[in-house]
Amino acid sequence: MAAVLRSSVIARAASTLWVAAIVLWNTIYLERVAQTLREPRKDVNDTLLPHVSPLGW
């Protein structure tokens, strides 16, 4: 019984770690995209950025 519980806890921790890594990756990527779009002659509507953020889940 303890082995099953331990296995379940490890699986949940691994899943949480994967989700955190994906959110971090997406946040960094979206920040780079926004910076690239802000280069001269490109307009970025900052009010739309919260709608593409993965942190709104």
Phi and psi in radians as a Rosetta constraint file:
Dihedral C 1 N 2 CA 2 C 2 CIRCULARHARMONIC -1.132 0.35
Dihedral N 2 CA 2 C 2 N 3 CIRCULARHARMONIC -0.616 0.35
Dihedral C 2 N 3 CA 3 C 3 CIRCULARHARMONIC -1.154 0.35
Dihedral N 3 CA 3 C 3 N 4 CIRCULARHARMONIC -0.675 0.35
Dihedral C 3 N 4 CA 4 C 4 CIRCULARHARMONIC -1.157 0.35
Dihedral N 4 CA 4 C 4 N 5 CIRCULARHARMONIC -0.757 0.35
Dihedral C 4 N 5 CA 5 C 5 CIRCULARHARMONIC -1.106 0.35
Dihedral N 5 CA 5 C 5 N 6 CIRCULARHARMONIC -0.773 0.35
Dihedral C 5 N 6 CA 6 C 6 CIRCULARHARMONIC -1.084 0.35
Dihedral N 6 CA 6 C 6 N 7 CIRCULARHARMONIC -0.743 0.35
Dihedral C 6 N 7 CA 7 C 7 CIRCULARHARMONIC -1.091 0.35
Dihedral N 7 CA 7 C 7 N 8 CIRCULARHARMONIC -0.703 0.35
Dihedral C 7 N 8 CA 8 C 8 CIRCULARHARMONIC -1.138 0.35
Dihedral N 8 CA 8 C 8 N 9 CIRCULARHARMONIC -0.736 0.35
Dihedral C 8 N 9 CA 9 C 9 CIRCULARHARMONIC -1.120 0.35
Dihedral N 9 CA 9 C 9 N 10 CIRCULARHARMONIC -0.734 0.35
Dihedral C 9 N 10 CA 10 C 10 CIRCULARHARMONIC -1.131 0.35
Dihedral N 10 CA 10 C 10 N 11 CIRCULARHARMONIC -0.728 0.35
Dihedral C 10 N 11 CA 11 C 11 CIRCULARHARMONIC -1.101 0.35
Dihedral N 11 CA 11 C 11 N 12 CIRCULARHARMONIC -0.734 0.35
Dihedral C 11 N 12 CA 12 C 12 CIRCULARHARMONIC -1.156 0.35
Dihedral N 12 CA 12 C 12 N 13 CIRCULARHARMONIC -0.706 0.35
Dihedral C 12 N 13 CA 13 C 13 CIRCULARHARMONIC -1.112 0.35
Dihedral N 13 CA 13 C 13 N 14 CIRCULARHARMONIC -0.729 0.35
Dihedral C 13 N 14 CA 14 C 14 CIRCULARHARMONIC -1.114 0.35
Dihedral N 14 CA 14 C 14 N 15 CIRCULARHARMONIC -0.725 0.35
Dihedral C 14 N 15 CA 15 C 15 CIRCULARHARMONIC -1.100 0.35
Dihedral N 15 CA 15 C 15 N 16 CIRCULARHARMONIC -0.762 0.35
Dihedral C 15 N 16 CA 16 C 16 CIRCULARHARMONIC -1.090 0.35
Dihedral N 16 CA 16 C 16 N 17 CIRCULARHARMONIC -0.707 0.35
Dihedral C 16 N 17 CA 17 C 17 CIRCULARHARMONIC -1.110 0.35
Dihedral N 17 CA 17 C 17 N 18 CIRCULARHARMONIC -0.735 0.35
Dihedral C 17 N 18 CA 18 C 18 CIRCULARHARMONIC -1.086 0.35
Dihedral N 18 CA 18 C 18 N 19 CIRCULARHARMONIC -0.783 0.35
Dihedral C 18 N 19 CA 19 C 19 CIRCULARHARMONIC -1.095 0.35
Dihedral N 19 CA 19 C 19 N 20 CIRCULARHARMONIC -0.766 0.35
Dihedral C 19 N 20 CA 20 C 20 CIRCULARHARMONIC -1.076 0.35
Dihedral N 20 CA 20 C 20 N 21 CIRCULARHARMONIC -0.715 0.35
Dihedral C 20 N 21 CA 21 C 21 CIRCULARHARMONIC -1.128 0.35
Dihedral N 21 CA 21 C 21 N 22 CIRCULARHARMONIC -0.707 0.35
Dihedral C 21 N 22 CA 22 C 22 CIRCULARHARMONIC -1.156 0.35
Dihedral N 22 CA 22 C 22 N 23 CIRCULARHARMONIC -0.749 0.35
Dihedral C 22 N 23 CA 23 C 23 CIRCULARHARMONIC -1.096 0.35
Dihedral N 23 CA 23 C 23 N 24 CIRCULARHARMONIC -0.766 0.35
Dihedral C 23 N 24 CA 24 C 24 CIRCULARHARMONIC -1.075 0.35
Dihedral N 24 CA 24 C 24 N 25 CIRCULARHARMONIC -0.822 0.35
Dihedral C 24 N 25 CA 25 C 25 CIRCULARHARMONIC -1.019 0.35
Dihedral N 25 CA 25 C 25 N 26 CIRCULARHARMONIC -0.838 0.35
Dihedral C 25 N 26 CA 26 C 26 CIRCULARHARMONIC -1.115 0.35
Dihedral N 26 CA 26 C 26 N 27 CIRCULARHARMONIC -0.669 0.35
Dihedral C 26 N 27 CA 27 C 27 CIRCULARHARMONIC -1.130 0.35
Dihedral N 27 CA 27 C 27 N 28 CIRCULARHARMONIC -0.785 0.35
Dihedral C 27 N 28 CA 28 C 28 CIRCULARHARMONIC -1.122 0.35
Dihedral N 28 CA 28 C 28 N 29 CIRCULARHARMONIC -0.773 0.35
Dihedral C 28 N 29 CA 29 C 29 CIRCULARHARMONIC -1.098 0.35
Dihedral N 29 CA 29 C 29 N 30 CIRCULARHARMONIC -0.794 0.35
Dihedral C 29 N 30 CA 30 C 30 CIRCULARHARMONIC -1.136 0.35
Dihedral N 30 CA 30 C 30 N 31 CIRCULARHARMONIC -0.609 0.35
Dihedral C 30 N 31 CA 31 C 31 CIRCULARHARMONIC -1.121 0.35
Dihedral N 31 CA 31 C 31 N 32 CIRCULARHARMONIC -0.732 0.35
Dihedral C 31 N 32 CA 32 C 32 CIRCULARHARMONIC -1.140 0.35
Dihedral N 32 CA 32 C 32 N 33 CIRCULARHARMONIC -0.688 0.35
Dihedral C 32 N 33 CA 33 C 33 CIRCULARHARMONIC -1.110 0.35
Dihedral N 33 CA 33 C 33 N 34 CIRCULARHARMONIC -0.795 0.35
Dihedral C 33 N 34 CA 34 C 34 CIRCULARHARMONIC -1.076 0.35
Dihedral N 34 CA 34 C 34 N 35 CIRCULARHARMONIC -0.715 0.35
Dihedral C 34 N 35 CA 35 C 35 CIRCULARHARMONIC -1.124 0.35
Dihedral N 35 CA 35 C 35 N 36 CIRCULARHARMONIC -0.715 0.35
Dihedral C 35 N 36 CA 36 C 36 CIRCULARHARMONIC -1.117 0.35
Dihedral N 36 CA 36 C 36 N 37 CIRCULARHARMONIC -0.718 0.35
Dihedral C 36 N 37 CA 37 C 37 CIRCULARHARMONIC -1.214 0.35
Dihedral N 37 CA 37 C 37 N 38 CIRCULARHARMONIC -0.383 0.35
Dihedral C 37 N 38 CA 38 C 38 CIRCULARHARMONIC -1.434 0.35
Dihedral N 38 CA 38 C 38 N 39 CIRCULARHARMONIC -0.055 0.35
Dihedral C 38 N 39 CA 39 C 39 CIRCULARHARMONIC -1.026 0.35
Dihedral N 39 CA 39 C 39 N 40 CIRCULARHARMONIC 2.844 0.35
Dihedral C 39 N 40 CA 40 C 40 CIRCULARHARMONIC -0.860 0.35
Dihedral N 40 CA 40 C 40 N 41 CIRCULARHARMONIC 2.489 0.35
Dihedral C 40 N 41 CA 41 C 41 CIRCULARHARMONIC 1.273 0.35
Dihedral N 41 CA 41 C 41 N 42 CIRCULARHARMONIC 0.251 0.35
Dihedral C 41 N 42 CA 42 C 42 CIRCULARHARMONIC -2.226 0.35
Dihedral N 42 CA 42 C 42 N 43 CIRCULARHARMONIC 2.338 0.35
Dihedral C 42 N 43 CA 43 C 43 CIRCULARHARMONIC -1.858 0.35
Dihedral N 43 CA 43 C 43 N 44 CIRCULARHARMONIC 2.278 0.35
Dihedral C 43 N 44 CA 44 C 44 CIRCULARHARMONIC -2.089 0.35
Dihedral N 44 CA 44 C 44 N 45 CIRCULARHARMONIC 2.177 0.35
Dihedral C 44 N 45 CA 45 C 45 CIRCULARHARMONIC -1.494 0.35
Dihedral N 45 CA 45 C 45 N 46 CIRCULARHARMONIC 1.816 0.35
Dihedral C 45 N 46 CA 46 C 46 CIRCULARHARMONIC -1.114 0.35
Dihedral N 46 CA 46 C 46 N 47 CIRCULARHARMONIC -0.365 0.35
Dihedral C 46 N 47 CA 47 C 47 CIRCULARHARMONIC -1.253 0.35
Dihedral N 47 CA 47 C 47 N 48 CIRCULARHARMONIC -0.308 0.35
Dihedral C 47 N 48 CA 48 C 48 CIRCULARHARMONIC -1.533 0.35
Dihedral N 48 CA 48 C 48 N 49 CIRCULARHARMONIC -0.359 0.35
Dihedral C 48 N 49 CA 49 C 49 CIRCULARHARMONIC -1.034 0.35
Dihedral N 49 CA 49 C 49 N 50 CIRCULARHARMONIC -0.673 0.35
Dihedral C 49 N 50 CA 50 C 50 CIRCULARHARMONIC -1.076 0.35
Dihedral N 50 CA 50 C 50 N 51 CIRCULARHARMONIC -0.374 0.35
Dihedral C 50 N 51 CA 51 C 51 CIRCULARHARMONIC -1.394 0.35
Dihedral N 51 CA 51 C 51 N 52 CIRCULARHARMONIC -0.246 0.35
Dihedral C 51 N 52 CA 52 C 52 CIRCULARHARMONIC -1.874 0.35
Dihedral N 52 CA 52 C 52 N 53 CIRCULARHARMONIC -0.001 0.35
Dihedral C 52 N 53 CA 53 C 53 CIRCULARHARMONIC -1.290 0.35
Dihedral N 53 CA 53 C 53 N 54 CIRCULARHARMONIC 2.345 0.35
Dihedral C 53 N 54 CA 54 C 54 CIRCULARHARMONIC -1.243 0.35
Dihedral N 54 CA 54 C 54 N 55 CIRCULARHARMONIC -0.204 0.35
Dihedral C 54 N 55 CA 55 C 55 CIRCULARHARMONIC -1.375 0.35
Dihedral N 55 CA 55 C 55 N 56 CIRCULARHARMONIC -0.054 0.35
Dihedral C 55 N 56 CA 56 C 56 CIRCULARHARMONIC -1.515 0.35
Dihedral N 56 CA 56 C 56 N 57 CIRCULARHARMONIC 0.082 0.35
